[in-house]
Amino acid sequence: VLRAGYNPERLPFTFFNDEGSLVGFDVELLSLLAGEMGVRLEFFPVSWDTLREEFDDSQIDIMGTVPLSTHMLVDFDLSDPYLQGTLGLVVRDHRRAEFSTRKQILAQKGLEIAYAGAVEYIRPALEQALPGDDFTWHKLQNIRSFFEQDNEQYDALLVDVEIGTAWTLLHPEYTVVIPAASQLRMPSGFAVAKGQHDLAAL
């Protein structure tokens, strides 16, 4: 059995469709991997905050589409990248011009920027790319809470462009902006428990 971790709100990588089935890019990719290994695939919900413990306790064997950062290497073995992602900002559509360039972002005072999940692992790189003393970073338990916020508490959500774009299809009052001159790439791949690099290398 290959036990794969998933987060149910990582559209388009893992999410539940209208029929209640778990679908997405990671589901397809891990299904192909399990088929090549000749094993049964099972999915288990996980939290980014407890991901290391879930690997250490052998609750899961593998997690798909995680950021391949040096901070991740402290806790996990990582595969080679299979997806070159980009980080962007989800903002209210009428505010998109305010976030169109790095200069415009840094010129704003008191920005409240939210992020969720795996973005925590690359936060040091983010703070170098957007070194604003007036920024306040907010770690959310899930992406959904950004879209359900009251009174525009958060000005922007920092997220993978692929994930942000999928969510804005459900919330068209928002849009994804990739600020000019500040593109931050985020290669992604598999994560496995320390000492299990052979599995990540498959």
Disulfide bonds with the S-S distance in Angstrom:
none
